[in-house]
């Protein structure tokens, strides 16, 4: 794979991700408002459900990057020896796994707050 085709792939990925990032920014503002205004059990359950979804998405992203590791190893050559793209994907997968665990913890905390506010 040439540097130009690798760069083209990165630019294409960024272009495809832009609408998703924009919609997530709006979602994050909504969740921030939900957290700031949470008073009832239903409020906290809704926030917990949001974090359940975040955890699920993070686990899916981690799995996606784990599959890319296998693809890069199969490709071999500079992808592994020079650019270490398998390691890059491993680091990203671990980051998503950490994010999933933290989202799980936030969901548990909001469920406990929901019980306390009943």
N, CA, C and O atoms as CSV, one atom per row, in Angstrom:
chain,resi,resn,atom,element,x,y,z
A,1,UNK,N,N,0.852,-1.180,0.000
A,1,UNK,CA,C,0.000,0.000,0.000
A,1,UNK,C,C,0.888,1.231,0.000
A,1,UNK,O,O,1.817,1.331,0.802
A,2,UNK,N,N,0.615,2.143,-0.874
A,2,UNK,CA,C,1.430,3.346,-0.950
A,2,UNK,C,C,0.978,4.358,0.088
A,2,UNK,O,O,-0.116,4.269,0.645
A,3,UNK,N,N,1.859,5.325,0.329
A,3,UNK,CA,C,1.518,6.380,1.285
A,3,UNK,C,C,0.307,7.164,0.808
A,3,UNK,O,O,-0.519,7.586,1.617
A,4,UNK,N,N,0.196,7.359,-0.491
A,4,UNK,CA,C,-0.922,8.121,-1.047
A,4,UNK,C,C,-2.230,7.373,-0.829
A,4,UNK,O,O,-3.223,7.980,-0.429
A,5,UNK,N,N,-2.250,6.058,-1.084
A,5,UNK,CA,C,-3.497,5.322,-0.893
A,5,UNK,C,C,-3.843,5.217,0.588
A,5,UNK,O,O,-5.020,5.228,0.947
A,6,UNK,N,N,-2.837,5.116,1.452
A,6,UNK,CA,C,-3.076,5.103,2.895
A,6,UNK,C,C,-3.663,6.440,3.331
A,6,UNK,O,O,-4.624,6.475,4.100
A,7,UNK,N,N,-3.094,7.539,2.846
A,7,UNK,CA,C,-3.597,8.867,3.163
A,7,UNK,C,C,-5.023,9.034,2.638
A,7,UNK,O,O,-5.879,9.596,3.321
A,8,UNK,N,N,-5.271,8.547,1.432
A,8,UNK,CA,C,-6.621,8.618,0.874
A,8,UNK,C,C,-7.622,7.868,1.734
A,8,UNK,O,O,-8.744,8.334,1.930
A,9,UNK,N,N,-7.227,6.712,2.249
A,9,UNK,CA,C,-8.104,5.946,3.135
A,9,UNK,C,C,-8.406,6.687,4.421
A,9,UNK,O,O,-9.541,6.677,4.898
A,10,UNK,N,N,-7.400,7.325,4.982
A,10,UNK,CA,C,-7.592,8.104,6.211
A,10,UNK,C,C,-8.533,9.275,5.954
A,10,UNK,O,O,-9.446,9.525,6.740
A,11,UNK,N,N,-8.312,9.995,4.849
A,11,UNK,CA,C,-9.170,11.138,4.526
A,11,UNK,C,C,-10.606,10.706,4.269
A,11,UNK,O,O,-11.542,11.392,4.680
A,12,UNK,N,N,-10.790,9.577,3.596
A,12,UNK,CA,C,-12.132,9.058,3.357
A,12,UNK,C,C,-12.807,8.704,4.681
A,12,UNK,O,O,-13.987,8.996,4.873
A,13,UNK,N,N,-12.066,8.080,5.588
A,13,UNK,CA,C,-12.619,7.730,6.901
A,13,UNK,C,C,-13.062,8.970,7.649
A,13,UNK,O,O,-14.136,8.985,8.251
A,14,UNK,N,N,-12.245,10.009,7.617
A,14,UNK,CA,C,-12.599,11.252,8.299
A,14,UNK,C,C,-13.845,11.890,7.685
A,14,UNK,O,O,-14.710,12.395,8.400
A,15,UNK,N,N,-13.925,11.863,6.371
A,15,UNK,CA,C,-15.084,12.447,5.692
A,15,UNK,C,C,-16.359,11.690,6.049
A,15,UNK,O,O,-17.410,12.302,6.244
A,16,UNK,N,N,-16.274,10.371,6.135
A,16,UNK,CA,C,-17.444,9.572,6.480
A,16,UNK,C,C,-17.837,9.745,7.941
A,16,UNK,O,O,-19.017,9.647,8.278
A,17,UNK,N,N,-16.866,10.002,8.811
A,17,UNK,CA,C,-17.135,10.136,10.243
A,17,UNK,C,C,-17.670,11.513,10.616
A,17,UNK,O,O,-18.286,11.654,11.673
A,18,UNK,N,N,-17.461,12.516,9.802
A,18,UNK,CA,C,-17.846,13.889,10.151
A,18,UNK,C,C,-19.320,14.028,10.538
A,18,UNK,O,O,-19.604,14.645,11.565
A,19,UNK,N,N,-20.273,13.486,9.770
A,19,UNK,CA,C,-21.677,13.621,10.186
A,19,UNK,C,C,-21.954,12.941,11.520
A,19,UNK,O,O,-22.742,13.448,12.319
A,20,UNK,N,N,-21.323,11.810,11.770
A,20,UNK,CA,C,-21.496,11.097,13.030
A,20,UNK,C,C,-20.980,11.938,14.188
A,20,UNK,O,O,-21.634,12.030,15.226
A,21,UNK,N,N,-19.819,12.549,14.022
A,21,UNK,CA,C,-19.247,13.375,15.081
A,21,UNK,C,C,-20.136,14.575,15.371
A,21,UNK,O,O,-20.289,14.962,16.530
A,22,UNK,N,N,-20.719,15.165,14.348
A,22,UNK,CA,C,-21.609,16.304,14.535
A,22,UNK,C,C,-22.849,15.889,15.317
A,22,UNK,O,O,-23.269,16.606,16.225
A,23,UNK,N,N,-23.443,14.745,14.981
A,23,UNK,CA,C,-24.639,14.304,15.695
A,23,UNK,C,C,-24.301,13.928,17.124
A,23,UNK,O,O,-25.121,14.133,18.019
A,24,UNK,N,N,-23.119,13.383,17.366
A,24,UNK,CA,C,-22.716,13.047,18.732
A,24,UNK,C,C,-22.534,14.299,19.567
A,24,UNK,O,O,-22.829,14.283,20.762
A,25,UNK,N,N,-22.061,15.373,18.979
A,25,UNK,CA,C,-21.881,16.619,19.726
A,25,UNK,C,C,-23.230,17.109,20.246
A,25,UNK,O,O,-23.325,17.549,21.392
A,26,UNK,N,N,-24.260,17.041,19.430
A,26,UNK,CA,C,-25.598,17.431,19.868
A,26,UNK,C,C,-26.119,16.511,20.948
A,26,UNK,O,O,-26.742,16.961,21.909
A,27,UNK,N,N,-25.867,15.223,20.792
A,27,UNK,CA,C,-26.300,14.244,21.795
A,27,UNK,C,C,-25.623,14.504,23.133
A,27,UNK,O,O,-26.261,14.409,24.182
A,28,UNK,N,N,-24.347,14.828,23.104
A,28,UNK,CA,C,-23.621,15.081,24.349
A,28,UNK,C,C,-24.185,16.293,25.078
A,28,UNK,O,O,-24.281,16.285,26.305
A,29,UNK,N,N,-24.559,17.334,24.338
A,29,UNK,CA,C,-25.166,18.515,24.973
A,29,UNK,C,C,-26.470,18.122,25.660
A,29,UNK,O,O,-26.757,18.577,26.768
A,30,UNK,N,N,-27.267,17.269,24.991
A,30,UNK,CA,C,-28.529,16.828,25.575
A,30,UNK,C,C,-28.292,16.045,26.859
A,30,UNK,O,O,-29.005,16.245,27.842
A,31,UNK,N,N,-27.306,15.162,26.866
A,31,UNK,CA,C,-27.015,14.365,28.051
A,31,UNK,C,C,-26.493,15.259,29.169
A,31,UNK,O,O,-26.840,15.065,30.334
A,32,UNK,N,N,-25.672,16.225,28.825
A,32,UNK,CA,C,-25.190,17.170,29.844
A,32,UNK,C,C,-26.368,17.872,30.506
A,32,UNK,O,O,-26.385,18.045,31.725
A,33,UNK,N,N,-27.346,18.274,29.713
A,33,UNK,CA,C,-28.544,18.922,30.259
A,33,UNK,C,C,-29.349,17.948,31.104
A,33,UNK,O,O,-29.844,18.316,32.169
A,34,UNK,N,N,-29.486,16.708,30.642
A,34,UNK,CA,C,-30.212,15.697,31.409
A,34,UNK,C,C,-29.560,15.496,32.777
A,34,UNK,O,O,-30.251,15.415,33.793
A,35,UNK,N,N,-28.244,15.416,32.799
A,35,UNK,CA,C,-27.523,15.211,34.056
A,35,UNK,C,C,-27.717,16.413,34.975
A,35,UNK,O,O,-27.988,16.252,36.165
A,36,UNK,N,N,-27.579,17.601,34.428
A,36,UNK,CA,C,-27.708,18.816,35.237
A,36,UNK,C,C,-29.101,18.955,35.841
A,36,UNK,O,O,-29.257,19.518,36.925
A,37,UNK,N,N,-30.110,18.445,35.145
A,37,UNK,CA,C,-31.489,18.624,35.589
A,37,UNK,C,C,-32.086,17.378,36.236
A,37,UNK,O,O,-33.256,17.404,36.619
A,38,UNK,N,N,-31.336,16.294,36.374
A,38,UNK,CA,C,-31.872,15.027,36.888
A,38,UNK,C,C,-32.327,15.162,38.341
A,38,UNK,O,O,-31.572,15.587,39.216
A,39,UNK,N,N,-33.592,14.784,38.566
A,39,UNK,CA,C,-34.148,14.838,39.918
A,39,UNK,C,C,-34.913,13.554,40.259
A,39,UNK,O,O,-34.916,13.110,41.408
A,40,UNK,N,N,-35.552,12.972,39.260
A,40,UNK,CA,C,-36.423,11.832,39.501
A,40,UNK,C,C,-35.732,10.515,39.135
A,40,UNK,O,O,-34.693,10.488,38.475
A,41,UNK,N,N,-36.353,9.433,39.590
A,41,UNK,CA,C,-35.848,8.108,39.229
A,41,UNK,C,C,-35.854,7.925,37.716
A,41,UNK,O,O,-34.918,7.361,37.149
A,42,UNK,N,N,-36.903,8.400,37.071
A,42,UNK,CA,C,-37.006,8.283,35.604
A,42,UNK,C,C,-35.876,9.042,34.914
A,42,UNK,O,O,-35.328,8.579,33.913
A,43,UNK,N,N,-35.531,10.211,35.457
A,43,UNK,CA,C,-34.420,10.988,34.889
A,43,UNK,C,C,-33.125,10.174,34.935
A,43,UNK,O,O,-32.397,10.081,33.947
A,44,UNK,N,N,-32.858,9.589,36.099
A,44,UNK,CA,C,-31.613,8.824,36.252
A,44,UNK,C,C,-31.639,7.535,35.435
A,44,UNK,O,O,-30.603,7.108,34.925
A,45,UNK,N,N,-32.797,6.918,35.305
A,45,UNK,CA,C,-32.904,5.713,34.469
A,45,UNK,C,C,-32.629,6.047,33.006
A,45,UNK,O,O,-31.997,5.265,32.295
A,46,UNK,N,N,-33.101,7.204,32.558
A,46,UNK,CA,C,-32.842,7.619,31.173
A,46,UNK,C,C,-31.345,7.853,30.950
A,46,UNK,O,O,-30.801,7.498,29.904
A,47,UNK,N,N,-30.701,8.444,31.927
A,47,UNK,CA,C,-29.249,8.672,31.811
A,47,UNK,C,C,-28.512,7.342,31.832
A,47,UNK,O,O,-27.567,7.144,31.069
A,48,UNK,N,N,-28.937,6.427,32.700
A,48,UNK,CA,C,-28.320,5.097,32.754
A,48,UNK,C,C,-28.465,4.387,31.413
A,48,UNK,O,O,-27.524,3.751,30.939
A,49,UNK,N,N,-29.643,4.494,30.803
A,49,UNK,CA,C,-29.865,3.871,29.494
A,49,UNK,C,C,-28.928,4.464,28.449
A,49,UNK,O,O,-28.419,3.750,27.585
A,50,UNK,N,N,-28.705,5.765,28.529
A,50,UNK,CA,C,-27.765,6.406,27.605
A,50,UNK,C,C,-26.377,5.783,27.757
A,50,UNK,O,O,-25.735,5.441,26.764
A,51,UNK,N,N,-25.919,5.637,28.999
A,51,UNK,CA,C,-24.590,5.081,29.213
A,51,UNK,C,C,-24.520,3.598,28.857
A,51,UNK,O,O,-23.466,3.109,28.450
A,52,UNK,N,N,-25.639,2.876,29.007
A,52,UNK,CA,C,-25.679,1.489,28.514
A,52,UNK,C,C,-25.410,1.470,27.009
A,52,UNK,O,O,-24.651,0.639,26.511
A,53,UNK,N,N,-26.045,2.397,26.299
A,53,UNK,CA,C,-25.835,2.488,24.849
A,53,UNK,C,C,-24.406,2.857,24.502
A,53,UNK,O,O,-23.828,2.316,23.559
A,54,UNK,N,N,-23.831,3.789,25.275
A,54,UNK,CA,C,-22.434,4.181,25.049
A,54,UNK,C,C,-21.507,2.976,25.234
A,54,UNK,O,O,-20.579,2.774,24.451
A,55,UNK,N,N,-21.764,2.185,26.269
A,55,UNK,CA,C,-20.933,1.003,26.526
A,55,UNK,C,C,-21.041,0.006,25.378
A,55,UNK,O,O,-20.039,-0.560,24.942
A,56,UNK,N,N,-22.261,-0.204,24.893
A,56,UNK,CA,C,-22.473,-1.137,23.777
A,56,UNK,C,C,-21.727,-0.665,22.526
A,56,UNK,O,O,-21.076,-1.460,21.849
A,57,UNK,N,N,-21.825,0.626,22.228
A,57,UNK,CA,C,-21.133,1.174,21.063
A,57,UNK,C,C,-19.615,1.058,21.216
A,57,UNK,O,O,-18.916,0.742,20.254
A,58,UNK,N,N,-19.114,1.311,22.407
A,58,UNK,CA,C,-17.671,1.228,22.636
A,58,UNK,C,C,-17.181,-0.204,22.467
A,58,UNK,O,O,-16.114,-0.433,21.899
A,59,UNK,N,N,-17.958,-1.170,22.960
A,59,UNK,CA,C,-17.559,-2.578,22.793
A,59,UNK,C,C,-17.553,-2.978,21.319
A,59,UNK,O,O,-16.679,-3.722,20.875
A,60,UNK,N,N,-18.524,-2.483,20.569
A,60,UNK,CA,C,-18.565,-2.775,19.127
A,60,UNK,C,C,-17.350,-2.160,18.432
A,60,UNK,O,O,-16.755,-2.787,17.555
A,61,UNK,N,N,-16.983,-0.945,18.816
A,61,UNK,CA,C,-15.814,-0.296,18.213
A,61,UNK,C,C,-14.535,-1.046,18.575
A,61,UNK,O,O,-13.635,-1.181,17.745
A,62,UNK,N,N,-14.453,-1.534,19.810
A,62,UNK,CA,C,-13.273,-2.313,20.221
A,62,UNK,C,C,-13.168,-3.583,19.378
A,62,UNK,O,O,-12.084,-3.941,18.917
A,63,UNK,N,N,-14.285,-4.254,19.181
A,63,UNK,CA,C,-14.291,-5.479,18.372
A,63,UNK,C,C,-13.897,-5.183,16.927
A,63,UNK,O,O,-13.157,-5.954,16.316
A,64,UNK,N,N,-14.379,-4.089,16.387
A,64,UNK,CA,C,-14.033,-3.670,15.030
A,64,UNK,C,C,-12.509,-3.509,14.900
A,64,UNK,O,O,-11.909,-3.979,13.934
A,65,UNK,N,N,-11.903,-2.848,15.871
A,65,UNK,CA,C,-10.454,-2.638,15.817
A,65,UNK,C,C,-9.684,-3.938,16.052
A,65,UNK,O,O,-8.595,-4.109,15.504
A,66,UNK,N,N,-10.219,-4.839,16.841
A,66,UNK,CA,C,-9.569,-6.152,17.020
A,66,UNK,C,C,-9.569,-6.922,15.695
A,66,UNK,O,O,-8.596,-7.603,15.373
A,67,UNK,N,N,-10.644,-6.814,14.939
A,67,UNK,CA,C,-10.697,-7.483,13.633
A,67,UNK,C,C,-9.685,-6.851,12.671
A,67,UNK,O,O,-9.080,-7.549,11.857
A,68,UNK,N,N,-9.507,-5.543,12.768
A,68,UNK,CA,C,-8.517,-4.887,11.902
A,68,UNK,C,C,-7.108,-5.363,12.233
A,68,UNK,O,O,-6.261,-5.433,11.343
A,69,UNK,N,N,-6.841,-5.690,13.490
A,69,UNK,CA,C,-5.520,-6.207,13.866
A,69,UNK,C,C,-5.217,-7.442,13.036
A,69,UNK,O,O,-4.139,-7.560,12.454
A,70,UNK,N,N,-6.175,-8.362,12.983
A,70,UNK,CA,C,-5.976,-9.593,12.203
A,70,UNK,C,C,-5.756,-9.273,10.730
A,70,UNK,O,O,-4.927,-9.906,10.078
A,71,UNK,N,N,-6.481,-8.309,10.207
A,71,UNK,CA,C,-6.321,-7.939,8.803
A,71,UNK,C,C,-4.933,-7.360,8.537
A,71,UNK,O,O,-4.298,-7.697,7.537
A,72,UNK,N,N,-4.465,-6.495,9.427
A,72,UNK,CA,C,-3.129,-5.918,9.251
A,72,UNK,C,C,-2.043,-6.988,9.366
A,72,UNK,O,O,-1.063,-6.968,8.622
A,73,UNK,N,N,-2.220,-7.912,10.292
A,73,UNK,CA,C,-1.225,-8.985,10.430
A,73,UNK,C,C,-1.201,-9.848,9.175
A,73,UNK,O,O,-0.137,-10.289,8.739
A,74,UNK,N,N,-2.374,-10.089,8.596
A,74,UNK,CA,C,-2.446,-10.865,7.364
A,74,UNK,C,C,-1.766,-10.112,6.222
A,74,UNK,O,O,-1.098,-10.715,5.382
A,75,UNK,N,N,-1.941,-8.786,6.198
A,75,UNK,CA,C,-1.325,-7.953,5.172
A,75,UNK,C,C,0.196,-7.977,5.305
A,75,UNK,O,O,0.915,-8.087,4.312
A,76,UNK,N,N,0.671,-7.874,6.541
A,76,UNK,CA,C,2.112,-7.893,6.802
A,76,UNK,C,C,2.840,-6.722,6.170
A,76,UNK,O,O,2.253,-5.666,5.932
A,77,UNK,N,N,4.103,-6.914,5.904
A,77,UNK,CA,C,4.922,-5.890,5.252
A,77,UNK,C,C,5.014,-4.621,6.069
A,77,UNK,O,O,5.040,-4.669,7.299
A,78,UNK,N,N,5.062,-3.469,5.385
A,78,UNK,CA,C,5.229,-2.189,6.076
A,78,UNK,C,C,4.109,-1.866,7.064
A,78,UNK,O,O,4.327,-1.145,8.037
A,79,UNK,N,N,2.912,-2.397,6.817
A,79,UNK,CA,C,1.799,-2.129,7.732
A,79,UNK,C,C,2.150,-2.563,9.154
A,79,UNK,O,O,1.721,-1.950,10.132
A,80,UNK,N,N,2.938,-3.630,9.245
A,80,UNK,CA,C,3.345,-4.158,10.549
A,80,UNK,C,C,4.758,-3.706,10.899
A,80,UNK,O,O,5.006,-3.185,11.986
A,81,UNK,N,N,5.666,-3.912,9.974
A,81,UNK,CA,C,7.085,-3.681,10.251
A,81,UNK,C,C,7.458,-2.203,10.366
A,81,UNK,O,O,8.323,-1.849,11.167
A,82,UNK,N,N,6.830,-1.355,9.593
A,82,UNK,CA,C,7.185,0.062,9.588
A,82,UNK,C,C,6.184,0.916,10.360
A,82,UNK,O,O,6.571,1.727,11.201
A,83,UNK,N,N,4.900,0.731,10.073
A,83,UNK,CA,C,3.886,1.604,10.652
A,83,UNK,C,C,3.238,1.016,11.910
A,83,UNK,O,O,2.575,1.740,12.653
A,84,UNK,N,N,3.417,-0.269,12.155
A,84,UNK,CA,C,2.889,-0.926,13.357
A,84,UNK,C,C,1.387,-0.679,13.519
A,84,UNK,O,O,0.908,-0.375,14.612
A,85,UNK,N,N,0.661,-0.815,12.416
A,85,UNK,CA,C,-0.769,-0.530,12.440
A,85,UNK,C,C,-1.536,-1.512,13.325
A,85,UNK,O,O,-2.604,-1.176,13.837
A,86,UNK,N,N,-1.003,-2.715,13.510
A,86,UNK,CA,C,-1.643,-3.654,14.423
A,86,UNK,C,C,-1.602,-3.122,15.858
A,86,UNK,O,O,-2.573,-3.257,16.602
A,87,UNK,N,N,-0.474,-2.517,16.239
A,87,UNK,CA,C,-0.355,-1.942,17.580
A,87,UNK,C,C,-1.290,-0.740,17.728
A,87,UNK,O,O,-1.910,-0.551,18.774
A,88,UNK,N,N,-1.379,0.047,16.697
A,88,UNK,CA,C,-2.286,1.198,16.695
A,88,UNK,C,C,-3.711,0.728,16.994
A,88,UNK,O,O,-4.393,1.294,17.849
A,89,UNK,N,N,-4.147,-0.303,16.287
A,89,UNK,CA,C,-5.502,-0.826,16.493
A,89,UNK,C,C,-5.660,-1.429,17.892
A,89,UNK,O,O,-6.722,-1.309,18.502
A,90,UNK,N,N,-4.622,-2.067,18.391
A,90,UNK,CA,C,-4.659,-2.635,19.749
A,90,UNK,C,C,-4.865,-1.524,20.775
A,90,UNK,O,O,-5.684,-1.666,21.684
A,91,UNK,N,N,-4.137,-0.428,20.641
A,91,UNK,CA,C,-4.268,0.695,21.578
A,91,UNK,C,C,-5.676,1.291,21.515
A,91,UNK,O,O,-6.276,1.613,22.541
A,92,UNK,N,N,-6.181,1.428,20.308
A,92,UNK,CA,C,-7.535,1.975,20.158
A,92,UNK,C,C,-8.562,1.023,20.771
A,92,UNK,O,O,-9.470,1.464,21.476
A,93,UNK,N,N,-8.426,-0.272,20.508
A,93,UNK,CA,C,-9.360,-1.256,21.067
A,93,UNK,C,C,-9.348,-1.196,22.594
A,93,UNK,O,O,-10.405,-1.226,23.225
A,94,UNK,N,N,-8.173,-1.113,23.180
A,94,UNK,CA,C,-8.078,-1.031,24.644
A,94,UNK,C,C,-8.741,0.247,25.164
A,94,UNK,O,O,-9.387,0.231,26.212
A,95,UNK,N,N,-8.582,1.342,24.440
A,95,UNK,CA,C,-9.232,2.589,24.835
A,95,UNK,C,C,-10.750,2.465,24.810
A,95,UNK,O,O,-11.430,2.938,25.721
A,96,UNK,N,N,-11.281,1.831,23.769
A,96,UNK,CA,C,-12.727,1.625,23.701
A,96,UNK,C,C,-13.205,0.689,24.812
A,96,UNK,O,O,-14.287,0.891,25.365
A,97,UNK,N,N,-12.414,-0.325,25.143
A,97,UNK,CA,C,-12.784,-1.230,26.229
A,97,UNK,C,C,-12.823,-0.481,27.563
A,97,UNK,O,O,-13.720,-0.703,28.377
A,98,UNK,N,N,-11.850,0.406,27.784
A,98,UNK,CA,C,-11.865,1.224,29.005
A,98,UNK,C,C,-13.091,2.126,29.028
A,98,UNK,O,O,-13.738,2.277,30.065
A,99,UNK,N,N,-13.406,2.721,27.890
A,99,UNK,CA,C,-14.577,3.593,27.804
A,99,UNK,C,C,-15.856,2.804,28.103
A,99,UNK,O,O,-16.754,3.317,28.771
A,100,UNK,N,N,-15.945,1.580,27.623
A,100,UNK,CA,C,-17.123,0.742,27.886
A,100,UNK,C,C,-17.259,0.465,29.380
A,100,UNK,O,O,-18.355,0.552,29.934
A,101,UNK,N,N,-16.147,0.134,30.030
A,101,UNK,CA,C,-16.194,-0.122,31.479
A,101,UNK,C,C,-16.629,1.127,32.247
A,101,UNK,O,O,-17.416,1.038,33.189
A,102,UNK,N,N,-16.120,2.278,31.846
A,102,UNK,CA,C,-16.506,3.527,32.521
A,102,UNK,C,C,-17.976,3.852,32.275
A,102,UNK,O,O,-18.667,4.316,33.183
A,103,UNK,N,N,-18.455,3.617,31.070
A,103,UNK,CA,C,-19.873,3.841,30.785
A,103,UNK,C,C,-20.740,2.900,31.614
A,103,UNK,O,O,-21.800,3.296,32.099
A,104,UNK,N,N,-20.295,1.654,31.780
A,104,UNK,CA,C,-21.011,0.713,32.656
A,104,UNK,C,C,-21.090,1.260,34.080
A,104,UNK,O,O,-22.138,1.201,34.723
A,105,UNK,N,N,-19.973,1.789,34.558
A,105,UNK,CA,C,-19.949,2.337,35.923
A,105,UNK,C,C,-20.889,3.531,36.068
A,105,UNK,O,O,-21.570,3.673,37.083
A,106,UNK,N,N,-20.922,4.379,35.058
A,106,UNK,CA,C,-21.835,5.523,35.096
A,106,UNK,C,C,-23.294,5.060,35.097
A,106,UNK,O,O,-24.125,5.634,35.801
A,107,UNK,N,N,-23.601,4.043,34.325
A,107,UNK,CA,C,-24.964,3.515,34.297
A,107,UNK,C,C,-25.355,2.961,35.664
A,107,UNK,O,O,-26.462,3.209,36.141
A,108,UNK,N,N,-24.457,2.217,36.289
A,108,UNK,CA,C,-24.719,1.671,37.625
A,108,UNK,C,C,-24.955,2.804,38.625
A,108,UNK,O,O,-25.884,2.744,39.430
A,109,UNK,N,N,-24.115,3.830,38.570
A,109,UNK,CA,C,-24.245,4.957,39.498
A,109,UNK,C,C,-25.602,5.646,39.332
A,109,UNK,O,O,-26.254,5.981,40.321
A,110,UNK,N,N,-26.030,5.859,38.073
A,110,UNK,CA,C,-27.320,6.512,37.865
A,110,UNK,C,C,-28.489,5.615,38.260
A,110,UNK,O,O,-29.534,6.120,38.671
A,111,UNK,N,N,-28.337,4.314,38.146
A,111,UNK,CA,C,-29.402,3.421,38.623
A,111,UNK,C,C,-29.491,3.471,40.151
A,111,UNK,O,O,-30.582,3.402,40.717
A,112,UNK,N,N,-28.344,3.591,40.809
A,112,UNK,CA,C,-28.355,3.736,42.266
A,112,UNK,C,C,-28.997,5.071,42.661
A,112,UNK,O,O,-29.757,5.134,43.626
A,113,UNK,N,N,-28.692,6.129,41.918
A,113,UNK,CA,C,-29.337,7.418,42.186
A,113,UNK,C,C,-30.839,7.338,41.938
A,113,UNK,O,O,-31.621,7.970,42.649
A,114,UNK,N,N,-31.245,6.562,40.932
A,114,UNK,CA,C,-32.675,6.403,40.651
A,114,UNK,C,C,-33.370,5.737,41.839
A,114,UNK,O,O,-34.445,6.172,42.251
A,115,UNK,N,N,-32.761,4.686,42.389
A,115,UNK,CA,C,-33.342,4.010,43.548
A,115,UNK,C,C,-33.414,4.938,44.753
A,115,UNK,O,O,-34.388,4.917,45.505
A,116,UNK,N,N,-32.387,5.746,44.930
A,116,UNK,CA,C,-32.343,6.655,46.077
A,116,UNK,C,C,-33.383,7.772,45.959
A,116,UNK,O,O,-33.801,8.331,46.973
A,117,UNK,N,N,-33.799,8.099,44.750
A,117,UNK,CA,C,-34.738,9.219,44.578
A,117,UNK,C,C,-36.192,8.748,44.538
A,117,UNK,O,O,-37.097,9.563,44.360
A,118,UNK,N,N,-36.422,7.466,44.699
A,118,UNK,CA,C,-37.814,6.946,44.671
A,118,UNK,C,C,-38.549,7.300,45.949
A,118,UNK,O,O,-39.719,6.951,46.105
